[in-house]
Amino acid sequence: MESPEGKTIQSYPHLIAAVLFCIIAGSVGSLVTITGPGSWYADLAKPFFTPPGWVFGPVWITLFTLMGIALYLVWQSGTEKPEVKKAIALFCVQFVFNIAWSFLFFGLRSPLLGLIDILILWFLIAATIAAFYRVNRTAAYLLVPYIAWVTLATALNGAIYLMNP
């Protein structure tokens, strides 16, 4: 069935599923910080460009929503296509590194392991953007705010590592 805008109505559940997947999966990493990062994080020396704590929640919800929409656009391009399979696989791998960062940085209290993870994550996001671009340019553009935020987070993580020997 077609809607007036020409979109298949049956595809809306897929869009909702993709967005919810990203929000729920992305929230797994926050379980480590559910009670707050505690005094360990509060006591760390941090660079001047550290955003206030209240910024992180809204930013991540927005990014996970954009990631879900991007995933949906690629998924709708046909999962039988090799380039779509590769793009979705890269997306899933980078998501594992995204989730792992909270456990490494906050759970293990290791800025070094967090830094190693987030550097790998950054390159995986870049590869995912390139793979998405080959399938659906809009999907790739939707990931630009994500890599921008992770770039800031990488600088923040690196500075924290250097400032807290």
MODELLER restraints for C-alpha pairs under 7 A, 6 or more apart:
rsr = mdl.restraints
at = mdl.atoms
rsr.add(forms.Gaussian(group=physical.xy_distance, feature=features.Distance(at['CA:1:A'], at['CA:8:A']), mean=5.89, stdev=0.5))
rsr.add(forms.Gaussian(group=physical.xy_distance, feature=features.Distance(at['CA:1:A'], at['CA:9:A']), mean=6.08, stdev=0.5))
rsr.add(forms.Gaussian(group=physical.xy_distance, feature=features.Distance(at['CA:2:A'], at['CA:8:A']), mean=4.80, stdev=0.5))
rsr.add(forms.Gaussian(group=physical.xy_distance, feature=features.Distance(at['CA:2:A'], at['CA:9:A']), mean=6.03, stdev=0.5))
rsr.add(forms.Gaussian(group=physical.xy_distance, feature=features.Distance(at['CA:3:A'], at['CA:9:A']), mean=6.09, stdev=0.5))
rsr.add(forms.Gaussian(group=physical.xy_distance, feature=features.Distance(at['CA:14:A'], at['CA:72:A']), mean=6.80, stdev=0.5))
rsr.add(forms.Gaussian(group=physical.xy_distance, feature=features.Distance(at['CA:15:A'], at['CA:69:A']), mean=6.51, stdev=0.5))
rsr.add(forms.Gaussian(group=physical.xy_distance, feature=features.Distance(at['CA:15:A'], at['CA:72:A']), mean=5.48, stdev=0.5))
rsr.add(forms.Gaussian(group=physical.xy_distance, feature=features.Distance(at['CA:18:A'], at['CA:68:A']), mean=4.79, stdev=0.5))
rsr.add(forms.Gaussian(group=physical.xy_distance, feature=features.Distance(at['CA:18:A'], at['CA:69:A']), mean=6.75, stdev=0.5))
rsr.add(forms.Gaussian(group=physical.xy_distance, feature=features.Distance(at['CA:18:A'], at['CA:71:A']), mean=6.42, stdev=0.5))
rsr.add(forms.Gaussian(group=physical.xy_distance, feature=features.Distance(at['CA:18:A'], at['CA:72:A']), mean=5.67, stdev=0.5))
rsr.add(forms.Gaussian(group=physical.xy_distance, feature=features.Distance(at['CA:19:A'], at['CA:65:A']), mean=5.37, stdev=0.5))
rsr.add(forms.Gaussian(group=physical.xy_distance, feature=features.Distance(at['CA:19:A'], at['CA:68:A']), mean=3.85, stdev=0.5))
rsr.add(forms.Gaussian(group=physical.xy_distance, feature=features.Distance(at['CA:19:A'], at['CA:69:A']), mean=6.06, stdev=0.5))
rsr.add(forms.Gaussian(group=physical.xy_distance, feature=features.Distance(at['CA:22:A'], at['CA:64:A']), mean=5.33, stdev=0.5))
rsr.add(forms.Gaussian(group=physical.xy_distance, feature=features.Distance(at['CA:22:A'], at['CA:65:A']), mean=6.89, stdev=0.5))
rsr.add(forms.Gaussian(group=physical.xy_distance, feature=features.Distance(at['CA:22:A'], at['CA:67:A']), mean=6.72, stdev=0.5))
rsr.add(forms.Gaussian(group=physical.xy_distance, feature=features.Distance(at['CA:22:A'], at['CA:68:A']), mean=5.44, stdev=0.5))
rsr.add(forms.Gaussian(group=physical.xy_distance, feature=features.Distance(at['CA:23:A'], at['CA:61:A']), mean=6.59, stdev=0.5))
rsr.add(forms.Gaussian(group=physical.xy_distance, feature=features.Distance(at['CA:23:A'], at['CA:64:A']), mean=5.26, stdev=0.5))
rsr.add(forms.Gaussian(group=physical.xy_distance, feature=features.Distance(at['CA:23:A'], at['CA:65:A']), mean=6.63, stdev=0.5))
rsr.add(forms.Gaussian(group=physical.xy_distance, feature=features.Distance(at['CA:26:A'], at['CA:64:A']), mean=6.85, stdev=0.5))
rsr.add(forms.Gaussian(group=physical.xy_distance, feature=features.Distance(at['CA:26:A'], at['CA:99:A']), mean=6.20, stdev=0.5))
rsr.add(forms.Gaussian(group=physical.xy_distance, feature=features.Distance(at['CA:28:A'], at['CA:99:A']), mean=6.62, stdev=0.5))
rsr.add(forms.Gaussian(group=physical.xy_distance, feature=features.Distance(at['CA:29:A'], at['CA:99:A']), mean=4.63, stdev=0.5))
rsr.add(forms.Gaussian(group=physical.xy_distance, feature=features.Distance(at['CA:29:A'], at['CA:100:A']), mean=6.65, stdev=0.5))
rsr.add(forms.Gaussian(group=physical.xy_distance, feature=features.Distance(at['CA:29:A'], at['CA:102:A']), mean=5.26, stdev=0.5))
rsr.add(forms.Gaussian(group=physical.xy_distance, feature=features.Distance(at['CA:29:A'], at['CA:103:A']), mean=6.57, stdev=0.5))
rsr.add(forms.Gaussian(group=physical.xy_distance, feature=features.Distance(at['CA:30:A'], at['CA:102:A']), mean=6.69, stdev=0.5))
rsr.add(forms.Gaussian(group=physical.xy_distance, feature=features.Distance(at['CA:32:A'], at['CA:102:A']), mean=6.59, stdev=0.5))
rsr.add(forms.Gaussian(group=physical.xy_distance, feature=features.Distance(at['CA:32:A'], at['CA:103:A']), mean=6.26, stdev=0.5))
rsr.add(forms.Gaussian(group=physical.xy_distance, feature=features.Distance(at['CA:32:A'], at['CA:106:A']), mean=6.70, stdev=0.5))
rsr.add(forms.Gaussian(group=physical.xy_distance, feature=features.Distance(at['CA:32:A'], at['CA:107:A']), mean=5.87, stdev=0.5))
rsr.add(forms.Gaussian(group=physical.xy_distance, feature=features.Distance(at['CA:37:A'], at['CA:106:A']), mean=6.66, stdev=0.5))
rsr.add(forms.Gaussian(group=physical.xy_distance, feature=features.Distance(at['CA:44:A'], at['CA:164:A']), mean=6.64, stdev=0.5))
rsr.add(forms.Gaussian(group=physical.xy_distance, feature=features.Distance(at['CA:45:A'], at['CA:160:A']), mean=6.50, stdev=0.5))
rsr.add(forms.Gaussian(group=physical.xy_distance, feature=features.Distance(at['CA:45:A'], at['CA:163:A']), mean=5.98, stdev=0.5))
rsr.add(forms.Gaussian(group=physical.xy_distance, feature=features.Distance(at['CA:45:A'], at['CA:164:A']), mean=6.31, stdev=0.5))
rsr.add(forms.Gaussian(group=physical.xy_distance, feature=features.Distance(at['CA:46:A'], at['CA:160:A']), mean=5.52, stdev=0.5))
rsr.add(forms.Gaussian(group=physical.xy_distance, feature=features.Distance(at['CA:47:A'], at['CA:156:A']), mean=6.96, stdev=0.5))
rsr.add(forms.Gaussian(group=physical.xy_distance, feature=features.Distance(at['CA:47:A'], at['CA:159:A']), mean=6.31, stdev=0.5))
rsr.add(forms.Gaussian(group=physical.xy_distance, feature=features.Distance(at['CA:47:A'], at['CA:160:A']), mean=6.98, stdev=0.5))
rsr.add(forms.Gaussian(group=physical.xy_distance, feature=features.Distance(at['CA:50:A'], at['CA:156:A']), mean=6.69, stdev=0.5))
rsr.add(forms.Gaussian(group=physical.xy_distance, feature=features.Distance(at['CA:63:A'], at['CA:146:A']), mean=5.86, stdev=0.5))
rsr.add(forms.Gaussian(group=physical.xy_distance, feature=features.Distance(at['CA:66:A'], at['CA:142:A']), mean=5.81, stdev=0.5))
rsr.add(forms.Gaussian(group=physical.xy_distance, feature=features.Distance(at['CA:66:A'], at['CA:143:A']), mean=6.92, stdev=0.5))
rsr.add(forms.Gaussian(group=physical.xy_distance, feature=features.Distance(at['CA:67:A'], at['CA:142:A']), mean=6.85, stdev=0.5))
rsr.add(forms.Gaussian(group=physical.xy_distance, feature=features.Distance(at['CA:67:A'], at['CA:143:A']), mean=6.26, stdev=0.5))
rsr.add(forms.Gaussian(group=physical.xy_distance, feature=features.Distance(at['CA:70:A'], at['CA:139:A']), mean=4.11, stdev=0.5))
rsr.add(forms.Gaussian(group=physical.xy_distance, feature=features.Distance(at['CA:70:A'], at['CA:140:A']), mean=6.94, stdev=0.5))
rsr.add(forms.Gaussian(group=physical.xy_distance, feature=features.Distance(at['CA:70:A'], at['CA:142:A']), mean=6.00, stdev=0.5))
rsr.add(forms.Gaussian(group=physical.xy_distance, feature=features.Distance(at['CA:73:A'], at['CA:136:A']), mean=6.86, stdev=0.5))
rsr.add(forms.Gaussian(group=physical.xy_distance, feature=features.Distance(at['CA:73:A'], at['CA:139:A']), mean=5.98, stdev=0.5))
rsr.add(forms.Gaussian(group=physical.xy_distance, feature=features.Distance(at['CA:74:A'], at['CA:84:A']), mean=6.41, stdev=0.5))
rsr.add(forms.Gaussian(group=physical.xy_distance, feature=features.Distance(at['CA:74:A'], at['CA:132:A']), mean=6.67, stdev=0.5))
rsr.add(forms.Gaussian(group=physical.xy_distance, feature=features.Distance(at['CA:74:A'], at['CA:135:A']), mean=6.29, stdev=0.5))
rsr.add(forms.Gaussian(group=physical.xy_distance, feature=features.Distance(at['CA:74:A'], at['CA:136:A']), mean=6.15, stdev=0.5))
rsr.add(forms.Gaussian(group=physical.xy_distance, feature=features.Distance(at['CA:74:A'], at['CA:139:A']), mean=6.68, stdev=0.5))
rsr.add(forms.Gaussian(group=physical.xy_distance, feature=features.Distance(at['CA:75:A'], at['CA:84:A']), mean=6.92, stdev=0.5))
rsr.add(forms.Gaussian(group=physical.xy_distance, feature=features.Distance(at['CA:78:A'], at['CA:84:A']), mean=6.69, stdev=0.5))
rsr.add(forms.Gaussian(group=physical.xy_distance, feature=features.Distance(at['CA:79:A'], at['CA:85:A']), mean=5.87, stdev=0.5))
rsr.add(forms.Gaussian(group=physical.xy_distance, feature=features.Distance(at['CA:83:A'], at['CA:135:A']), mean=6.81, stdev=0.5))
rsr.add(forms.Gaussian(group=physical.xy_distance, feature=features.Distance(at['CA:84:A'], at['CA:135:A']), mean=6.49, stdev=0.5))
rsr.add(forms.Gaussian(group=physical.xy_distance, feature=features.Distance(at['CA:87:A'], at['CA:128:A']), mean=6.12, stdev=0.5))
rsr.add(forms.Gaussian(group=physical.xy_distance, feature=features.Distance(at['CA:87:A'], at['CA:131:A']), mean=4.99, stdev=0.5))
rsr.add(forms.Gaussian(group=physical.xy_distance, feature=features.Distance(at['CA:87:A'], at['CA:132:A']), mean=5.72, stdev=0.5))
rsr.add(forms.Gaussian(group=physical.xy_distance, feature=features.Distance(at['CA:90:A'], at['CA:128:A']), mean=5.55, stdev=0.5))
rsr.add(forms.Gaussian(group=physical.xy_distance, feature=features.Distance(at['CA:91:A'], at['CA:128:A']), mean=5.76, stdev=0.5))
rsr.add(forms.Gaussian(group=physical.xy_distance, feature=features.Distance(at['CA:94:A'], at['CA:121:A']), mean=5.74, stdev=0.5))
rsr.add(forms.Gaussian(group=physical.xy_distance, feature=features.Distance(at['CA:94:A'], at['CA:124:A']), mean=5.36, stdev=0.5))
rsr.add(forms.Gaussian(group=physical.xy_distance, feature=features.Distance(at['CA:94:A'], at['CA:125:A']), mean=6.16, stdev=0.5))
rsr.add(forms.Gaussian(group=physical.xy_distance, feature=features.Distance(at['CA:97:A'], at['CA:117:A']), mean=6.38, stdev=0.5))
rsr.add(forms.Gaussian(group=physical.xy_distance, feature=features.Distance(at['CA:97:A'], at['CA:121:A']), mean=5.66, stdev=0.5))
rsr.add(forms.Gaussian(group=physical.xy_distance, feature=features.Distance(at['CA:98:A'], at['CA:121:A']), mean=6.50, stdev=0.5))
rsr.add(forms.Gaussian(group=physical.xy_distance, feature=features.Distance(at['CA:101:A'], at['CA:114:A']), mean=5.40, stdev=0.5))
rsr.add(forms.Gaussian(group=physical.xy_distance, feature=features.Distance(at['CA:101:A'], at['CA:117:A']), mean=6.06, stdev=0.5))
rsr.add(forms.Gaussian(group=physical.xy_distance, feature=features.Distance(at['CA:101:A'], at['CA:118:A']), mean=6.61, stdev=0.5))
rsr.add(forms.Gaussian(group=physical.xy_distance, feature=features.Distance(at['CA:104:A'], at['CA:110:A']), mean=5.95, stdev=0.5))
rsr.add(forms.Gaussian(group=physical.xy_distance, feature=features.Distance(at['CA:104:A'], at['CA:113:A']), mean=5.81, stdev=0.5))
rsr.add(forms.Gaussian(group=physical.xy_distance, feature=features.Distance(at['CA:104:A'], at['CA:114:A']), mean=5.25, stdev=0.5))
rsr.add(forms.Gaussian(group=physical.xy_distance, feature=features.Distance(at['CA:105:A'], at['CA:111:A']), mean=5.19, stdev=0.5))
rsr.add(forms.Gaussian(group=physical.xy_distance, feature=features.Distance(at['CA:105:A'], at['CA:113:A']), mean=6.57, stdev=0.5))
rsr.add(forms.Gaussian(group=physical.xy_distance, feature=features.Distance(at['CA:105:A'], at['CA:114:A']), mean=4.58, stdev=0.5))
rsr.add(forms.Gaussian(group=physical.xy_distance, feature=features.Distance(at['CA:111:A'], at['CA:157:A']), mean=6.44, stdev=0.5))
rsr.add(forms.Gaussian(group=physical.xy_distance, feature=features.Distance(at['CA:111:A'], at['CA:160:A']), mean=6.87, stdev=0.5))
rsr.add(forms.Gaussian(group=physical.xy_distance, feature=features.Distance(at['CA:111:A'], at['CA:161:A']), mean=5.24, stdev=0.5))
rsr.add(forms.Gaussian(group=physical.xy_distance, feature=features.Distance(at['CA:112:A'], at['CA:161:A']), mean=6.15, stdev=0.5))
rsr.add(forms.Gaussian(group=physical.xy_distance, feature=features.Distance(at['CA:115:A'], at['CA:154:A']), mean=6.82, stdev=0.5))
rsr.add(forms.Gaussian(group=physical.xy_distance, feature=features.Distance(at['CA:115:A'], at['CA:157:A']), mean=5.85, stdev=0.5))
rsr.add(forms.Gaussian(group=physical.xy_distance, feature=features.Distance(at['CA:115:A'], at['CA:158:A']), mean=6.12, stdev=0.5))
rsr.add(forms.Gaussian(group=physical.xy_distance, feature=features.Distance(at['CA:118:A'], at['CA:154:A']), mean=6.11, stdev=0.5))
rsr.add(forms.Gaussian(group=physical.xy_distance, feature=features.Distance(at['CA:119:A'], at['CA:154:A']), mean=6.82, stdev=0.5))
rsr.add(forms.Gaussian(group=physical.xy_distance, feature=features.Distance(at['CA:122:A'], at['CA:147:A']), mean=6.75, stdev=0.5))
rsr.add(forms.Gaussian(group=physical.xy_distance, feature=features.Distance(at['CA:122:A'], at['CA:150:A']), mean=6.65, stdev=0.5))
rsr.add(forms.Gaussian(group=physical.xy_distance, feature=features.Distance(at['CA:125:A'], at['CA:147:A']), mean=6.46, stdev=0.5))
rsr.add(forms.Gaussian(group=physical.xy_distance, feature=features.Distance(at['CA:129:A'], at['CA:140:A']), mean=4.84, stdev=0.5))
rsr.add(forms.Gaussian(group=physical.xy_distance, feature=features.Distance(at['CA:129:A'], at['CA:143:A']), mean=6.49, stdev=0.5))
rsr.add(forms.Gaussian(group=physical.xy_distance, feature=features.Distance(at['CA:132:A'], at['CA:139:A']), mean=6.05, stdev=0.5))
rsr.add(forms.Gaussian(group=physical.xy_distance, feature=features.Distance(at['CA:132:A'], at['CA:140:A']), mean=5.01, stdev=0.5))
rsr.add(forms.Gaussian(group=physical.xy_distance, feature=features.Distance(at['CA:133:A'], at['CA:139:A']), mean=6.91, stdev=0.5))
rsr.add(forms.Gaussian(group=physical.xy_distance, feature=features.Distance(at['CA:133:A'], at['CA:140:A']), mean=4.90, stdev=0.5))
